[in-house]
Amino acid sequence: MASLSCQFHSTSLLNSKNVNRRRKRFIFCSAQPTQNNIKVVINGATKEIGRAAVVAVTKARGMEVAGAVDTCHVGEDIGKICGMEEPLEIPIINDLTMILGSISQGVLVAPTLSIGSILLQQAAISASFHYSNVEIVESRANANDLPSADANQIANNLSNLGQIYNREDPSTDVLARGQVLGDGIRVHSMVLPGIPSSTTVHFSGPGEVYSIKHDITDVKCLMPGLLLAIRKVVRLKNLVYGLEKFI
């Protein structure tokens, strides 16, 4: 679903501008631990995921919103934009240069912030050792970047295990059978306005079908992963790939 970019020095930077762009759904986090709260600057603060991040960080212990960056509502209080009861007395600015001047190198790269999505991917990897037939069915509210980054990530993970899937299916060239990713993994993408984002991985073997499904109904589901990333990144000494390393 969506992704954020965080860069922390004495402050932290979260980027939510390009949450729908495939292959750019990463979080880049670096930090230096301090004795005070982790100070978080949110880039793309007026977007849906940015507003959710402002509220989540404000409510979380050990961290605080230190800045809000966007090209909309410049000069307005980010607390009011987010519908909070009290203003945060933090005006929205549209200049990142002063924030990006100095960045440390403890770094976390996370393709997704959704804990449910990570658990689905881990379950799919486990299932792939027992089944040789697999297809992915996803639904999205719009047609941007399909197959989705989630479907691509699952297909990449399963393909890296060295198994060829769906060997007995001869209908590879039939468009209705979906797009083939990786080592024979087919993806079917359904687009309907208003439908929740959903990803289901179907495995089958003799006499049984095993299905794993994950739905996202609100960007609030990304906030636990976001807060976990912020808390963990301040202790990192080197590059870590994937939020799953901390789950």
Summary of the structure (lengths in Angstrom):
residues: 247
radius of gyration: 19.9
end to end distance: 18.5
largest distance: 62.6
contacts: 804
relative contact order: 0.19
helix: 26%
strand: 27%
